[in-house]
Amino acid sequence: MRSSAFLLIPLLAGLGAGPALAAETQRFQMEKTDNGYVRMDTQTGEMSICEERSGQLVCKLAADERSALQDEIGRLQTELKAIEERVVKLEGSLTAKLESTLPTEEEFEKTMGYMERFFRSFMGIVKDFEKEDKAGQPAPAPDKT
């Protein structure tokens, strides 16, 4: 008696799991209409109109879903346009900022003149040190053999 009860419990559990598993996998419900089928997504509630063409079922979004989709497309296009305008504005301000910070040709030449005079003066000081260094060294001793 007890062994048959142990066998009966898994059998009943297995029978109960079958319909529950089938309910989880059956996401869409199809209903036949005069013009074809209506497919309903049982998880989201979205509905599609389906018709049979060349032996295949072709589904289209329902009118209210299409309207919502068109609204979303319009919103995204507006947002994209605003972003593109912002990019153009930022690029323009960056270019203007770079152009305003670069020196003019006249300023560049003036700065190069300062640098050239500085290096010529510096090289003159180096040459003076070399002359003083040579003058301060004793004459080399003659070779004695």
C-alpha positions in Angstrom: 0.0 0.0 0.0 2.7 2.4 0.9 4.8 1.6 -2.2 1.8 2.3 -4.4 1.3 5.7 -2.7 4.9 6.5 -3.4 4.3 5.7 -7.1 1.1 7.6 -7.3 2.4 10.9 -5.9 5.0 11.4 -8.7 2.5 10.3 -11.3 0.0 12.9 -10.2 2.7 15.6 -9.9 3.7 14.8 -13.5 0.2 15.0 -14.8 -0.3 18.4 -13.1 2.9 19.9 -14.5 2.0 19.1 -18.1 -0.9 21.7 -18.4 1.1 24.3 -16.4 4.1 23.9 -18.7 1.8 24.2 -21.8 0.2 27.3 -20.5 3.7 29.0 -20.1 4.8 28.1 -23.6 1.5 29.3 -25.2 2.3 33.0 -25.5 0.1 33.8 -28.5 -3.6 33.1 -29.0 -5.1 33.0 -32.5 -8.7 33.6 -33.4 -10.2 33.2 -36.8 -12.0 36.1 -38.3 -13.8 36.7 -41.7 -10.6 38.2 -43.2 -8.0 36.0 -41.6 -6.8 35.7 -38.0 -6.2 37.9 -35.0 -3.1 37.1 -33.0 -2.9 38.2 -29.3 0.2 38.2 -27.3 -1.0 36.9 -23.9 2.0 38.5 -22.1 1.8 42.1 -23.5 -1.8 42.2 -24.8 -0.6 43.4 -28.2 -2.8 42.4 -31.1 -1.8 41.7 -34.8 -4.0 41.1 -37.8 -2.8 38.0 -39.7 -3.8 36.7 -43.2 -2.8 33.7 -45.1 -0.7 34.3 -48.2 0.9 31.6 -50.3 0.5 29.1 -47.5 2.1 31.3 -44.9 0.6 33.4 -42.2 1.6 37.1 -42.5 0.9 39.3 -39.5 0.6 43.1 -39.4 0.4 45.4 -36.4 -3.1 46.6 -35.4 -4.0 50.2 -36.3 -3.7 51.5 -32.7 -0.3 49.9 -32.3 0.8 51.3 -35.7 -0.3 54.8 -34.5 1.7 54.4 -31.3 4.7 53.2 -33.4 4.4 56.2 -35.7 4.2 58.5 -32.7 7.4 57.0 -31.2 9.1 57.3 -34.6 8.1 61.0 -34.8 9.4 61.6 -31.2 12.7 59.9 -32.0 13.1 61.9 -35.2 12.5 65.2 -33.3 15.0 64.1 -30.7 17.6 63.2 -33.4 17.1 66.5 -35.1 17.7 68.4 -31.8 20.9 66.3 -31.2 22.2 67.0 -34.7 21.6 70.7 -34.2 23.4 70.7 -30.9 26.4 68.9 -32.5 26.6 71.5 -35.2 26.4 74.3 -32.7 29.1 72.7 -30.5 31.4 72.1 -33.4 30.9 75.7 -34.6 31.7 77.1 -31.1 34.7 74.8 -30.8 36.1 76.0 -34.2 35.5 79.6 -33.3 37.2 79.1 -29.9 40.2 77.5 -31.5 40.5 80.2 -34.1 40.3 82.9 -31.5 43.1 81.3 -29.4 45.6 80.8 -32.3 48.0 83.7 -32.8 47.9 85.8 -35.9 50.7 85.6 -38.4 52.1 88.9 -37.1 52.1 87.7 -33.5 53.8 84.5 -34.6 56.6 86.3 -36.4 57.1 88.7 -33.5 57.4 85.7 -31.1 59.9 84.0 -33.5 62.0 87.2 -33.6 62.1 87.2 -29.7 63.2 83.6 -29.8 65.9 84.2 -32.5 67.4 87.1 -30.5 67.3 85.0 -27.3 69.2 82.1 -28.9 71.7 84.4 -30.7 72.4 86.1 -27.3 72.7 82.7 -25.6 75.1 81.4 -28.2 77.2 84.5 -27.8 77.5 83.9 -24.1 78.5 80.3 -24.7 81.2 81.4 -27.2 82.5 83.9 -24.6 82.8 81.2 -22.0 84.7 79.0 -24.5 87.1 81.8 -25.2 87.7 82.5 -21.5 88.2 78.8 -20.9 90.8 78.5 -23.7 92.6 81.6 -22.5 92.8 80.4 -18.9 94.4 77.1 -19.8 98.2 76.8 -19.6 100.0 76.1 -22.8 100.7 72.4 -23.3 104.0 71.1 -22.0 106.6 70.2 -24.7 107.1 66.6 -25.3 110.3 65.2 -23.7 111.8 62.1 -25.1 
